[in-house]
């Protein structure tokens, strides 16, 4: 962001500690937290280890599913509608996990 506008401001020691703590909880930089708040979003806390384990398992499942699809395609037999349904369910589950743990929520605060 080389052509941005530089802003400097002072925080009390307590505010600075609070900002640092919140940035650590979210896994973002302090500047990223401030930018999200200015845009009207509330950043979520960084997910716990359960999330990362679940995500690894989902990716593992997806890779296995991809391998099975390639094999079924090469052998020439597959239940395409059922497979599409299963893939859609997997994608929905993955999307729900991302929404729950990663995507920030829009704030209801009216600034104007």
Gaussian input, Z-matrix of N, CA and C with variables (Angstrom, degrees):
# hf/3-21g

backbone

0 1
 N
 C     1     B1
 C     2     B2     1     A1
 N     3     B3     2     A2     1     D1
 C     4     B4     3     A3     2     D2
 C     5     B5     4     A4     3     D3
 N     6     B6     5     A5     4     D4
 C     7     B7     6     A6     5     D5
 C     8     B8     7     A7     6     D6
 N     9     B9     8     A8     7     D7
 C    10    B10     9     A9     8     D8
 C    11    B11    10    A10     9     D9
 N    12    B12    11    A11    10    D10
 C    13    B13    12    A12    11    D11
 C    14    B14    13    A13    12    D12
 N    15    B15    14    A14    13    D13
 C    16    B16    15    A15    14    D14
 C    17    B17    16    A16    15    D15
 N    18    B18    17    A17    16    D16
 C    19    B19    18    A18    17    D17
 C    20    B20    19    A19    18    D18
 N    21    B21    20    A20    19    D19
 C    22    B22    21    A21    20    D20
 C    23    B23    22    A22    21    D21
 N    24    B24    23    A23    22    D22
 C    25    B25    24    A24    23    D23
 C    26    B26    25    A25    24    D24
 N    27    B27    26    A26    25    D25
 C    28    B28    27    A27    26    D26
 C    29    B29    28    A28    27    D27
 N    30    B30    29    A29    28    D28
 C    31    B31    30    A30    29    D29
 C    32    B32    31    A31    30    D30
 N    33    B33    32    A32    31    D31
 C    34    B34    33    A33    32    D32
 C    35    B35    34    A34    33    D33
 N    36    B36    35    A35    34    D34
 C    37    B37    36    A36    35    D35
 C    38    B38    37    A37    36    D36
 N    39    B39    38    A38    37    D37
 C    40    B40    39    A39    38    D38
 C    41    B41    40    A40    39    D39
 N    42    B42    41    A41    40    D40
 C    43    B43    42    A42    41    D41
 C    44    B44    43    A43    42    D42
 N    45    B45    44    A44    43    D43
 C    46    B46    45    A45    44    D44
 C    47    B47    46    A46    45    D45
 N    48    B48    47    A47    46    D46
 C    49    B49    48    A48    47    D47
 C    50    B50    49    A49    48    D48
 N    51    B51    50    A50    49    D49
 C    52    B52    51    A51    50    D50
 C    53    B53    52    A52    51    D51
 N    54    B54    53    A53    52    D52
 C    55    B55    54    A54    53    D53
 C    56    B56    55    A55    54    D54
 N    57    B57    56    A56    55    D55
 C    58    B58    57    A57    56    D56
 C    59    B59    58    A58    57    D57
 N    60    B60    59    A59    58    D58
 C    61    B61    60    A60    59    D59
 C    62    B62    61    A61    60    D60
 N    63    B63    62    A62    61    D61
 C    64    B64    63    A63    62    D62
 C    65    B65    64    A64    63    D63
 N    66    B66    65    A65    64    D64
 C    67    B67    66    A66    65    D65
 C    68    B68    67    A67    66    D66
 N    69    B69    68    A68    67    D67
 C    70    B70    69    A69    68    D68
 C    71    B71    70    A70    69    D69
 N    72    B72    71    A71    70    D70
 C    73    B73    72    A72    71    D71
 C    74    B74    73    A73    72    D72
 N    75    B75    74    A74    73    D73
 C    76    B76    75    A75    74    D74
 C    77    B77    76    A76    75    D75
 N    78    B78    77    A77    76    D76
 C    79    B79    78    A78    77    D77
 C    80    B80    79    A79    78    D78
 N    81    B81    80    A80    79    D79
 C    82    B82    81    A81    80    D80
 C    83    B83    82    A82    81    D81
 N    84    B84    83    A83    82    D82
 C    85    B85    84    A84    83    D83
 C    86    B86    85    A85    84    D84
 N    87    B87    86    A86    85    D85
 C    88    B88    87    A87    86    D86
 C    89    B89    88    A88    87    D87
 N    90    B90    89    A89    88    D88
 C    91    B91    90    A90    89    D89
 C    92    B92    91    A91    90    D90
 N    93    B93    92    A92    91    D91
 C    94    B94    93    A93    92    D92
 C    95    B95    94    A94    93    D93
 N    96    B96    95    A95    94    D94
 C    97    B97    96    A96    95    D95
 C    98    B98    97    A97    96    D96
 N    99    B99    98    A98    97    D97
 C   100   B100    99    A99    98    D98
 C   101   B101   100   A100    99    D99
 N   102   B102   101   A101   100   D100
 C   103   B103   102   A102   101   D101
 C   104   B104   103   A103   102   D102
 N   105   B105   104   A104   103   D103
 C   106   B106   105   A105   104   D104
 C   107   B107   106   A106   105   D105
 N   108   B108   107   A107   106   D106
 C   109   B109   108   A108   107   D107
 C   110   B110   109   A109   108   D108
 N   111   B111   110   A110   109   D109
 C   112   B112   111   A111   110   D110
 C   113   B113   112   A112   111   D111
 N   114   B114   113   A113   112   D112
 C   115   B115   114   A114   113   D113
 C   116   B116   115   A115   114   D114
 N   117   B117   116   A116   115   D115
 C   118   B118   117   A117   116   D116
 C   119   B119   118   A118   117   D117
 N   120   B120   119   A119   118   D118
 C   121   B121   120   A120   119   D119
 C   122   B122   121   A121   120   D120
 N   123   B123   122   A122   121   D121
 C   124   B124   123   A123   122   D122
 C   125   B125   124   A124   123   D123
 N   126   B126   125   A125   124   D124
 C   127   B127   126   A126   125   D125
 C   128   B128   127   A127   126   D126
 N   129   B129   128   A128   127   D127
 C   130   B130   129   A129   128   D128
 C   131   B131   130   A130   129   D129
 N   132   B132   131   A131   130   D130
 C   133   B133   132   A132   131   D131
 C   134   B134   133   A133   132   D132
 N   135   B135   134   A134   133   D133
 C   136   B136   135   A135   134   D134
 C   137   B137   136   A136   135   D135
 N   138   B138   137   A137   136   D136
 C   139   B139   138   A138   137   D137
 C   140   B140   139   A139   138   D138
 N   141   B141   140   A140   139   D139
 C   142   B142   141   A141   140   D140
 C   143   B143   142   A142   141   D141
 N   144   B144   143   A143   142   D142
 C   145   B145   144   A144   143   D143
 C   146   B146   145   A145   144   D144
 N   147   B147   146   A146   145   D145
 C   148   B148   147   A147   146   D146
 C   149   B149   148   A148   147   D147
 N   150   B150   149   A149   148   D148
 C   151   B151   150   A150   149   D149
 C   152   B152   151   A151   150   D150
 N   153   B153   152   A152   151   D151
 C   154   B154   153   A153   152   D152
 C   155   B155   154   A154   153   D153
 N   156   B156   155   A155   154   D154
 C   157   B157   156   A156   155   D155
 C   158   B158   157   A157   156   D156
 N   159   B159   158   A158   157   D157
 C   160   B160   159   A159   158   D158
 C   161   B161   160   A160   159   D159
 N   162   B162   161   A161   160   D160
 C   163   B163   162   A162   161   D161
 C   164   B164   163   A163   162   D162
 N   165   B165   164   A164   163   D163
 C   166   B166   165   A165   164   D164
 C   167   B167   166   A166   165   D165
 N   168   B168   167   A167   166   D166
 C   169   B169   168   A168   167   D167
 C   170   B170   169   A169   168   D168
 N   171   B171   170   A170   169   D169
 C   172   B172   171   A171   170   D170
 C   173   B173   172   A172   171   D171
 N   174   B174   173   A173   172   D172
 C   175   B175   174   A174   173   D173
 C   176   B176   175   A175   174   D174
 N   177   B177   176   A176   175   D175
 C   178   B178   177   A177   176   D176
 C   179   B179   178   A178   177   D177
 N   180   B180   179   A179   178   D178
 C   181   B181   180   A180   179   D179
 C   182   B182   181   A181   180   D180
 N   183   B183   182   A182   181   D181
 C   184   B184   183   A183   182   D182
 C   185   B185   184   A184   183   D183
 N   186   B186   185   A185   184   D184
 C   187   B187   186   A186   185   D185
 C   188   B188   187   A187   186   D186
 N   189   B189   188   A188   187   D187
 C   190   B190   189   A189   188   D188
 C   191   B191   190   A190   189   D189
 N   192   B192   191   A191   190   D190
 C   193   B193   192   A192   191   D191
 C   194   B194   193   A193   192   D192
 N   195   B195   194   A194   193   D193
 C   196   B196   195   A195   194   D194
 C   197   B197   196   A196   195   D195
 N   198   B198   197   A197   196   D196
 C   199   B199   198   A198   197   D197
 C   200   B200   199   A199   198   D198
 N   201   B201   200   A200   199   D199
 C   202   B202   201   A201   200   D200
 C   203   B203   202   A202   201   D201
 N   204   B204   203   A203   202   D202
 C   205   B205   204   A204   203   D203
 C   206   B206   205   A205   204   D204
 N   207   B207   206   A206   205   D205
 C   208   B208   207   A207   206   D206
 C   209   B209   208   A208   207   D207
 N   210   B210   209   A209   208   D208
 C   211   B211   210   A210   209   D209
 C   212   B212   211   A211   210   D210
 N   213   B213   212   A212   211   D211
 C   214   B214   213   A213   212   D212
 C   215   B215   214   A214   213   D213
 N   216   B216   215   A215   214   D214
 C   217   B217   216   A216   215   D215
 C   218   B218   217   A217   216   D216
 N   219   B219   218   A218   217   D217
 C   220   B220   219   A219   218   D218
 C   221   B221   220   A220   219   D219
 N   222   B222   221   A221   220   D220
 C   223   B223   222   A222   221   D221
 C   224   B224   223   A223   222   D222
 N   225   B225   224   A224   223   D223
 C   226   B226   225   A225   224   D224
 C   227   B227   226   A226   225   D225
 N   228   B228   227   A227   226   D226
 C   229   B229   228   A228   227   D227
 C   230   B230   229   A229   228   D228
 N   231   B231   230   A230   229   D229
 C   232   B232   231   A231   230   D230
 C   233   B233   232   A232   231   D231
 N   234   B234   233   A233   232   D232
 C   235   B235   234   A234   233   D233
 C   236   B236   235   A235   234   D234
 N   237   B237   236   A236   235   D235
 C   238   B238   237   A237   236   D236
 C   239   B239   238   A238   237   D237
 N   240   B240   239   A239   238   D238
 C   241   B241   240   A240   239   D239
 C   242   B242   241   A241   240   D240
 N   243   B243   242   A242   241   D241
 C   244   B244   243   A243   242   D242
 C   245   B245   244   A244   243   D243
 N   246   B246   245   A245   244   D244
 C   247   B247   246   A246   245   D245
 C   248   B248   247   A247   246   D246
 N   249   B249   248   A248   247   D247
 C   250   B250   249   A249   248   D248
 C   251   B251   250   A250   249   D249
 N   252   B252   251   A251   250   D250
 C   253   B253   252   A252   251   D251
 C   254   B254   253   A253   252   D252
 N   255   B255   254   A254   253   D253
 C   256   B256   255   A255   254   D254
 C   257   B257   256   A256   255   D255
 N   258   B258   257   A257   256   D256
 C   259   B259   258   A258   257   D257
 C   260   B260   259   A259   258   D258
 N   261   B261   260   A260   259   D259
 C   262   B262   261   A261   260   D260
 C   263   B263   262   A262   261   D261
 N   264   B264   263   A263   262   D262
 C   265   B265   264   A264   263   D263
 C   266   B266   265   A265   264   D264
 N   267   B267   266   A266   265   D265
 C   268   B268   267   A267   266   D266
 C   269   B269   268   A268   267   D267
 N   270   B270   269   A269   268   D268
 C   271   B271   270   A270   269   D269
 C   272   B272   271   A271   270   D270
 N   273   B273   272   A272   271   D271
 C   274   B274   273   A273   272   D272
 C   275   B275   274   A274   273   D273
 N   276   B276   275   A275   274   D274
 C   277   B277   276   A276   275   D275
 C   278   B278   277   A277   276   D276
 N   279   B279   278   A278   277   D277
 C   280   B280   279   A279   278   D278
 C   281   B281   280   A280   279   D279
 N   282   B282   281   A281   280   D280
 C   283   B283   282   A282   281   D281
 C   284   B284   283   A283   282   D282
 N   285   B285   284   A284   283   D283
 C   286   B286   285   A285   284   D284
 C   287   B287   286   A286   285   D285
 N   288   B288   287   A287   286   D286
 C   289   B289   288   A288   287   D287
 C   290   B290   289   A289   288   D288
 N   291   B291   290   A290   289   D289
 C   292   B292   291   A291   290   D290
 C   293   B293   292   A292   291   D291
 N   294   B294   293   A293   292   D292
 C   295   B295   294   A294   293   D293
 C   296   B296   295   A295   294   D294
 N   297   B297   296   A296   295   D295
 C   298   B298   297   A297   296   D296
 C   299   B299   298   A298   297   D297
 N   300   B300   299   A299   298   D298
 C   301   B301   300   A300   299   D299
 C   302   B302   301   A301   300   D300
 N   303   B303   302   A302   301   D301
 C   304   B304   303   A303   302   D302
 C   305   B305   304   A304   303   D303
 N   306   B306   305   A305   304   D304
 C   307   B307   306   A306   305   D305
 C   308   B308   307   A307   306   D306
 N   309   B309   308   A308   307   D307
 C   310   B310   309   A309   308   D308
 C   311   B311   310   A310   309   D309
 N   312   B312   311   A311   310   D310
 C   313   B313   312   A312   311   D311
 C   314   B314   313   A313   312   D312
 N   315   B315   314   A314   313   D313
 C   316   B316   315   A315   314   D314
 C   317   B317   316   A316   315   D315
 N   318   B318   317   A317   316   D316
 C   319   B319   318   A318   317   D317
 C   320   B320   319   A319   318   D318
 N   321   B321   320   A320   319   D319
 C   322   B322   321   A321   320   D320
 C   323   B323   322   A322   321   D321
 N   324   B324   323   A323   322   D322
 C   325   B325   324   A324   323   D323
 C   326   B326   325   A325   324   D324
 N   327   B327   326   A326   325   D325
 C   328   B328   327   A327   326   D326
 C   329   B329   328   A328   327   D327
 N   330   B330   329   A329   328   D328
 C   331   B331   330   A330   329   D329
 C   332   B332   331   A331   330   D330
 N   333   B333   332   A332   331   D331
 C   334   B334   333   A333   332   D332
 C   335   B335   334   A334   333   D333

   B1=1.4530
   B2=1.5284
   B3=1.2840
   B4=1.4566
   B5=1.5286
   B6=1.2988
   B7=1.4621
   B8=1.5238
   B9=1.3076
   B10=1.4565
   B11=1.5217
   B12=1.3058
   B13=1.4574
   B14=1.5154
   B15=1.3210
   B16=1.4541
   B17=1.5221
   B18=1.3185
   B19=1.4684
   B20=1.5137
   B21=1.3062
   B22=1.4536
   B23=1.5220
   B24=1.3187
   B25=1.4590
   B26=1.5118
   B27=1.3029
   B28=1.4516
   B29=1.5192
   B30=1.3137
   B31=1.4541
   B32=1.5222
   B33=1.3152
   B34=1.4555
   B35=1.5242
   B36=1.3050
   B37=1.4714
   B38=1.5283
   B39=1.3157
   B40=1.4717
   B41=1.5344
   B42=1.3299
   B43=1.4670
   B44=1.5237
   B45=1.3371
   B46=1.4612
   B47=1.5237
   B48=1.3259
   B49=1.4679
   B50=1.5285
   B51=1.3316
   B52=1.4616
   B53=1.5307
   B54=1.3300
   B55=1.4602
   B56=1.5231
   B57=1.3104
   B58=1.4578
   B59=1.5252
   B60=1.3237
   B61=1.4718
   B62=1.5259
   B63=1.3218
   B64=1.4663
   B65=1.5194
   B66=1.3262
   B67=1.4617
   B68=1.5299
   B69=1.3208
   B70=1.4633
   B71=1.5219
   B72=1.3398
   B73=1.4629
   B74=1.5222
   B75=1.3347
   B76=1.4609
   B77=1.5164
   B78=1.3330
   B79=1.4524
   B80=1.5220
   B81=1.3252
   B82=1.4606
   B83=1.5277
   B84=1.3179
   B85=1.4507
   B86=1.5311
   B87=1.3126
   B88=1.4619
   B89=1.5247
   B90=1.3223
   B91=1.4671
   B92=1.5274
   B93=1.3310
   B94=1.4630
   B95=1.5248
   B96=1.3293
   B97=1.4716
   B98=1.5197
   B99=1.3176
   B100=1.4702
   B101=1.5262
   B102=1.3321
   B103=1.4713
   B104=1.5251
   B105=1.3307
   B106=1.4629
   B107=1.5202
   B108=1.3364
   B109=1.4580
   B110=1.5218
   B111=1.3269
   B112=1.4621
   B113=1.5212
   B114=1.3247
   B115=1.4652
   B116=1.5283
   B117=1.3394
   B118=1.4584
   B119=1.5104
   B120=1.3246
   B121=1.4568
   B122=1.5221
   B123=1.3193
   B124=1.4575
   B125=1.5227
   B126=1.3301
   B127=1.4682
   B128=1.5210
   B129=1.3190
   B130=1.4654
   B131=1.5205
   B132=1.3287
   B133=1.4575
   B134=1.5204
   B135=1.3183
   B136=1.4516
   B137=1.5249
   B138=1.3391
   B139=1.4620
   B140=1.5263
   B141=1.3405
   B142=1.4628
   B143=1.5326
   B144=1.3188
   B145=1.4664
   B146=1.5270
   B147=1.3268
   B148=1.4683
   B149=1.5264
   B150=1.3153
   B151=1.4591
   B152=1.5281
   B153=1.3266
   B154=1.4588
   B155=1.5281
   B156=1.3310
   B157=1.4648
   B158=1.5284
   B159=1.3243
   B160=1.4646
   B161=1.5229
   B162=1.3111
   B163=1.4563
   B164=1.5313
   B165=1.3254
   B166=1.4626
   B167=1.5316
   B168=1.3126
   B169=1.4574
   B170=1.5242
   B171=1.3270
   B172=1.4621
   B173=1.5274
   B174=1.3164
   B175=1.4591
   B176=1.5247
   B177=1.3154
   B178=1.4607
   B179=1.5265
   B180=1.3367
   B181=1.4536
   B182=1.5258
   B183=1.3104
   B184=1.4572
   B185=1.5139
   B186=1.3191
   B187=1.4673
   B188=1.5173
   B189=1.3312
   B190=1.4680
   B191=1.5170
   B192=1.3130
   B193=1.4631
   B194=1.5255
   B195=1.3130
   B196=1.4605
   B197=1.5239
   B198=1.3249
   B199=1.4676
   B200=1.5287
   B201=1.3376
   B202=1.4658
   B203=1.5213
   B204=1.3194
   B205=1.4672
   B206=1.5217
   B207=1.3109
   B208=1.4628
   B209=1.5255
   B210=1.3136
   B211=1.4654
   B212=1.5286
   B213=1.3519
   B214=1.4626
   B215=1.5194
   B216=1.3056
   B217=1.4591
   B218=1.5296
   B219=1.3213
   B220=1.4664
   B221=1.5289
   B222=1.3567
   B223=1.4625
   B224=1.5254
   B225=1.3130
   B226=1.4556
   B227=1.5189
   B228=1.2918
   B229=1.4592
   B230=1.5306
   B231=1.3326
   B232=1.4642
   B233=1.5294
   B234=1.3002
   B235=1.4615
   B236=1.5290
   B237=1.3140
   B238=1.4640
   B239=1.5315
   B240=1.3311
   B241=1.4745
   B242=1.5276
   B243=1.3240
   B244=1.4583
   B245=1.5259
   B246=1.3064
   B247=1.4536
   B248=1.5231
   B249=1.3239
   B250=1.4718
   B251=1.5260
   B252=1.3260
   B253=1.4598
   B254=1.5331
   B255=1.3094
   B256=1.4628
   B257=1.5304
   B258=1.3082
   B259=1.4627
   B260=1.5188
   B261=1.3183
   B262=1.4667
   B263=1.5310
   B264=1.3275
   B265=1.4671
   B266=1.5181
   B267=1.3341
   B268=1.4630
   B269=1.5240
   B270=1.3357
   B271=1.4631
   B272=1.5290
   B273=1.3191
   B274=1.4569
   B275=1.5245
   B276=1.3234
   B277=1.4569
   B278=1.5231
   B279=1.3139
   B280=1.4665
   B281=1.5302
   B282=1.3045
   B283=1.4628
   B284=1.5301
   B285=1.3246
   B286=1.4671
   B287=1.5264
   B288=1.3169
   B289=1.4642
   B290=1.5253
   B291=1.3270
   B292=1.4639
   B293=1.5304
   B294=1.3297
   B295=1.4669
   B296=1.5254
   B297=1.3284
   B298=1.4575
   B299=1.5146
   B300=1.3289
   B301=1.4570
   B302=1.5228
   B303=1.3179
   B304=1.4621
   B305=1.5192
   B306=1.3119
   B307=1.4594
   B308=1.5211
   B309=1.3425
   B310=1.4646
   B311=1.5205
   B312=1.3148
   B313=1.4593
   B314=1.5172
   B315=1.3177
   B316=1.4508
   B317=1.5173
   B318=1.3068
   B319=1.4536
   B320=1.5250
   B321=1.3199
   B322=1.4665
   B323=1.5184
   B324=1.3127
   B325=1.4615
   B326=1.5275
   B327=1.3232
   B328=1.4530
   B329=1.5157
   B330=1.3170
   B331=1.4558
   B332=1.5211
   B333=1.2901
   B334=1.4765
   B335=1.4991
   A1=108.48
   A2=116.06
   A3=121.58
   A4=112.87
   A5=117.88
   A6=120.30
   A7=112.23
   A8=117.65
   A9=122.24
   A10=111.73
   A11=114.60
   A12=121.91
   A13=108.17
   A14=115.67
   A15=120.31
   A16=109.55
   A17=116.13
   A18=122.48
   A19=108.07
   A20=115.71
   A21=120.78
   A22=107.94
   A23=116.08
   A24=120.20
   A25=108.70
   A26=114.87
   A27=121.58
   A28=109.67
   A29=115.93
   A30=122.45
   A31=107.92
   A32=114.80
   A33=117.75
   A34=107.57
   A35=116.54
   A36=120.57
   A37=110.31
   A38=115.86
   A39=120.70
   A40=110.97
   A41=117.66
   A42=121.40
   A43=110.93
   A44=116.44
   A45=120.49
   A46=110.56
   A47=117.03
   A48=121.07
   A49=110.36
   A50=115.78
   A51=120.76
   A52=110.86
   A53=116.81
   A54=120.81
   A55=110.94
   A56=117.01
   A57=121.25
   A58=110.90
   A59=116.08
   A60=120.95
   A61=110.74
   A62=117.22
   A63=120.62
   A64=111.58
   A65=116.83
   A66=119.86
   A67=110.02
   A68=116.97
   A69=120.35
   A70=111.44
   A71=117.08
   A72=120.37
   A73=112.04
   A74=116.19
   A75=120.17
   A76=112.92
   A77=116.66
   A78=119.46
   A79=111.98
   A80=117.21
   A81=122.74
   A82=109.74
   A83=115.80
   A84=119.68
   A85=108.49
   A86=116.21
   A87=120.31
   A88=110.81
   A89=116.71
   A90=120.91
   A91=110.84
   A92=117.34
   A93=121.05
   A94=110.58
   A95=117.57
   A96=121.11
   A97=109.85
   A98=117.31
   A99=121.15
   A100=110.43
   A101=116.90
   A102=120.24
   A103=111.61
   A104=116.80
   A105=119.50
   A106=110.96
   A107=116.55
   A108=119.90
   A109=111.20
   A110=117.19
   A111=120.45
   A112=112.14
   A113=116.71
   A114=121.22
   A115=111.91
   A116=116.82
   A117=120.34
   A118=114.60
   A119=118.24
   A120=121.96
   A121=110.31
   A122=115.20
   A123=121.86
   A124=106.70
   A125=118.30
   A126=118.70
   A127=111.13
   A128=115.17
   A129=120.13
   A130=109.09
   A131=114.25
   A132=119.61
   A133=109.92
   A134=114.72
   A135=120.61
   A136=107.98
   A137=117.18
   A138=119.87
   A139=112.68
   A140=114.37
   A141=119.77
   A142=109.97
   A143=115.96
   A144=120.83
   A145=112.43
   A146=117.82
   A147=120.57
   A148=110.18
   A149=116.65
   A150=121.14
   A151=110.76
   A152=116.66
   A153=120.00
   A154=111.52
   A155=117.06
   A156=120.06
   A157=110.41
   A158=116.43
   A159=120.80
   A160=110.67
   A161=116.80
   A162=120.67
   A163=110.98
   A164=116.92
   A165=120.42
   A166=110.29
   A167=116.05
   A168=119.53
   A169=111.18
   A170=116.40
   A171=119.54
   A172=111.13
   A173=116.85
   A174=119.37
   A175=111.22
   A176=116.60
   A177=120.81
   A178=109.67
   A179=116.43
   A180=121.21
   A181=110.44
   A182=116.22
   A183=120.42
   A184=112.59
   A185=117.00
   A186=120.48
   A187=111.34
   A188=116.40
   A189=119.43
   A190=111.25
   A191=116.56
   A192=121.05
   A193=109.75
   A194=117.04
   A195=120.82
   A196=110.91
   A197=116.67
   A198=120.27
   A199=111.41
   A200=115.58
   A201=119.27
   A202=111.49
   A203=116.39
   A204=119.52
   A205=111.80
   A206=115.94
   A207=119.28
   A208=110.57
   A209=117.17
   A210=120.87
   A211=110.55
   A212=116.30
   A213=119.79
   A214=110.70
   A215=117.26
   A216=121.13
   A217=110.78
   A218=116.23
   A219=119.20
   A220=112.18
   A221=116.81
   A222=120.33
   A223=112.09
   A224=117.22
   A225=120.99
   A226=115.61
   A227=119.96
   A228=119.81
   A229=109.60
   A230=114.35
   A231=120.03
   A232=108.47
   A233=116.42
   A234=121.74
   A235=106.59
   A236=115.70
   A237=121.47
   A238=113.83
   A239=120.67
   A240=118.92
   A241=113.25
   A242=116.73
   A243=120.18
   A244=110.98
   A245=116.32
   A246=120.47
   A247=111.31
   A248=117.01
   A249=120.60
   A250=111.26
   A251=115.60
   A252=120.37
   A253=110.57
   A254=117.73
   A255=121.57
   A256=111.33
   A257=116.22
   A258=119.91
   A259=110.33
   A260=116.15
   A261=120.49
   A262=110.58
   A263=117.24
   A264=120.87
   A265=110.88
   A266=117.02
   A267=121.01
   A268=110.76
   A269=116.74
   A270=120.59
   A271=111.28
   A272=117.03
   A273=121.32
   A274=110.56
   A275=116.70
   A276=120.79
   A277=111.28
   A278=116.18
   A279=120.99
   A280=110.62
   A281=116.23
   A282=120.92
   A283=111.22
   A284=116.47
   A285=120.47
   A286=111.41
   A287=117.27
   A288=120.69
   A289=110.22
   A290=116.68
   A291=120.06
   A292=111.06
   A293=116.91
   A294=119.90
   A295=111.32
   A296=115.89
   A297=119.93
   A298=112.35
   A299=116.81
   A300=120.40
   A301=115.09
   A302=118.90
   A303=119.29
   A304=115.71
   A305=118.40
   A306=119.47
   A307=111.11
   A308=116.08
   A309=118.98
   A310=110.86
   A311=116.06
   A312=121.05
   A313=109.33
   A314=116.30
   A315=122.01
   A316=109.03
   A317=115.63
   A318=121.71
   A319=110.35
   A320=117.30
   A321=122.75
   A322=112.17
   A323=117.75
   A324=121.58
   A325=109.46
   A326=116.78
   A327=123.11
   A328=108.68
   A329=117.27
   A330=121.40
   A331=112.71
   A332=118.81
   A333=120.73
   A334=111.68
   D1=64.76
   D2=-174.37
   D3=-73.21
   D4=-31.11
   D5=-177.30
   D6=-97.83
   D7=20.45
   D8=-179.96
   D9=-75.77
   D10=172.41
   D11=177.67
   D12=-97.18
   D13=126.25
   D14=-178.99
   D15=-80.43
   D16=129.87
   D17=177.12
   D18=-125.41
   D19=133.16
   D20=175.89
   D21=-123.27
   D22=138.63
   D23=177.21
   D24=-151.02
   D25=161.02
   D26=-177.02
   D27=-105.61
   D28=140.50
   D29=174.74
   D30=-119.29
   D31=152.19
   D32=172.46
   D33=-71.40
   D34=166.57
   D35=179.33
   D36=-59.66
   D37=-40.45
   D38=179.73
   D39=-65.58
   D40=-43.10
   D41=178.92
   D42=-64.60
   D43=-40.53
   D44=179.34
   D45=-64.19
   D46=-42.08
   D47=177.80
   D48=-64.22
   D49=-40.92
   D50=179.99
   D51=-64.02
   D52=-44.03
   D53=178.06
   D54=-63.00
   D55=-43.74
   D56=179.02
   D57=-62.23
   D58=-43.53
   D59=179.96
   D60=-63.21
   D61=-44.45
   D62=-179.56
   D63=-66.68
   D64=-36.09
   D65=177.04
   D66=-65.09
   D67=-40.53
   D68=178.40
   D69=-65.66
   D70=-38.63
   D71=179.38
   D72=-63.76
   D73=-36.38
   D74=-177.37
   D75=-86.68
   D76=-19.00
   D77=-176.29
   D78=80.73
   D79=13.59
   D80=179.61
   D81=-107.07
   D82=168.34
   D83=173.45
   D84=-78.04
   D85=163.06
   D86=178.45
   D87=-61.08
   D88=-39.51
   D89=179.58
   D90=-64.88
   D91=-40.09
   D92=179.07
   D93=-64.20
   D94=-38.51
   D95=177.38
   D96=-62.98
   D97=-46.12
   D98=179.92
   D99=-62.09
   D100=-43.62
   D101=179.47
   D102=-61.72
   D103=-42.81
   D104=179.11
   D105=-63.30
   D106=-42.63
   D107=179.17
   D108=-63.41
   D109=-38.83
   D110=178.17
   D111=-65.60
   D112=-32.62
   D113=178.22
   D114=-78.84
   D115=-6.65
   D116=177.63
   D117=94.19
   D118=17.43
   D119=179.66
   D120=-108.32
   D121=149.10
   D122=174.08
   D123=-105.55
   D124=109.90
   D125=179.24
   D126=-65.61
   D127=144.52
   D128=178.98
   D129=-89.95
   D130=157.73
   D131=176.56
   D132=-65.80
   D133=151.73
   D134=176.62
   D135=-61.09
   D136=134.24
   D137=-177.65
   D138=-62.63
   D139=156.02
   D140=177.95
   D141=-79.79
   D142=179.06
   D143=-176.84
   D144=-65.17
   D145=-26.96
   D146=178.09
   D147=-59.56
   D148=-40.46
   D149=179.29
   D150=-60.04
   D151=-46.50
   D152=-177.65
   D153=-67.50
   D154=-36.02
   D155=175.47
   D156=-64.51
   D157=-44.65
   D158=179.18
   D159=-63.40
   D160=-40.41
   D161=179.90
   D162=-65.37
   D163=-40.87
   D164=176.95
   D165=-61.77
   D166=-41.63
   D167=179.26
   D168=-65.53
   D169=-38.30
   D170=178.13
   D171=-64.27
   D172=-43.40
   D173=178.53
   D174=-65.66
   D175=-37.65
   D176=176.87
   D177=-62.38
   D178=-44.66
   D179=178.40
   D180=-61.53
   D181=-43.75
   D182=179.38
   D183=-62.08
   D184=-41.40
   D185=177.64
   D186=-64.67
   D187=-41.51
   D188=177.54
   D189=-64.34
   D190=-41.24
   D191=178.72
   D192=-62.15
   D193=-40.80
   D194=178.78
   D195=-62.63
   D196=-43.43
   D197=178.16
   D198=-62.03
   D199=-42.49
   D200=178.74
   D201=-63.95
   D202=-38.75
   D203=178.84
   D204=-64.21
   D205=-42.54
   D206=179.28
   D207=-63.22
   D208=-41.77
   D209=179.92
   D210=-66.18
   D211=-45.69
   D212=179.77
   D213=-62.72
   D214=-37.79
   D215=179.54
   D216=-66.21
   D217=-41.08
   D218=-179.56
   D219=-69.64
   D220=-30.41
   D221=178.89
   D222=-82.88
   D223=-17.55
   D224=173.62
   D225=88.89
   D226=12.83
   D227=175.23
   D228=-134.39
   D229=133.73
   D230=-178.68
   D231=-166.12
   D232=144.38
   D233=173.95
   D234=-92.98
   D235=86.87
   D236=-172.04
   D237=-59.14
   D238=-47.16
   D239=-179.65
   D240=-61.26
   D241=-41.69
   D242=178.62
   D243=-66.29
   D244=-41.24
   D245=178.58
   D246=-63.01
   D247=-43.59
   D248=176.97
   D249=-60.02
   D250=-40.70
   D251=179.14
   D252=-63.44
   D253=-42.93
   D254=179.47
   D255=-66.58
   D256=-41.27
   D257=178.68
   D258=-63.63
   D259=-42.35
   D260=179.23
   D261=-62.76
   D262=-41.60
   D263=178.42
   D264=-63.04
   D265=-41.34
   D266=178.64
   D267=-64.40
   D268=-43.30
   D269=179.50
   D270=-64.22
   D271=-39.19
   D272=178.67
   D273=-64.47
   D274=-44.09
   D275=178.54
   D276=-61.20
   D277=-44.84
   D278=178.70
   D279=-62.64
   D280=-43.48
   D281=179.12
   D282=-62.51
   D283=-40.51
   D284=178.58
   D285=-63.23
   D286=-39.85
   D287=177.55
   D288=-63.89
   D289=-43.65
   D290=179.08
   D291=-62.77
   D292=-42.58
   D293=179.01
   D294=-63.67
   D295=-41.75
   D296=-177.53
   D297=-66.88
   D298=-41.94
   D299=-172.07
   D300=-101.44
   D301=-27.32
   D302=-168.20
   D303=-113.01
   D304=-40.85
   D305=-173.09
   D306=-77.93
   D307=132.18
   D308=178.51
   D309=-70.72
   D310=156.06
   D311=178.92
   D312=-97.62
   D313=144.56
   D314=178.42
   D315=-75.09
   D316=136.17
   D317=-179.31
   D318=-82.91
   D319=154.80
   D320=176.24
   D321=-95.74
   D322=4.67
   D323=-177.30
   D324=-70.49
   D325=130.09
   D326=176.04
   D327=-100.46
   D328=117.39
   D329=-174.94
   D330=-90.46
   D331=-12.54
   D332=-176.37
   D333=-107.93

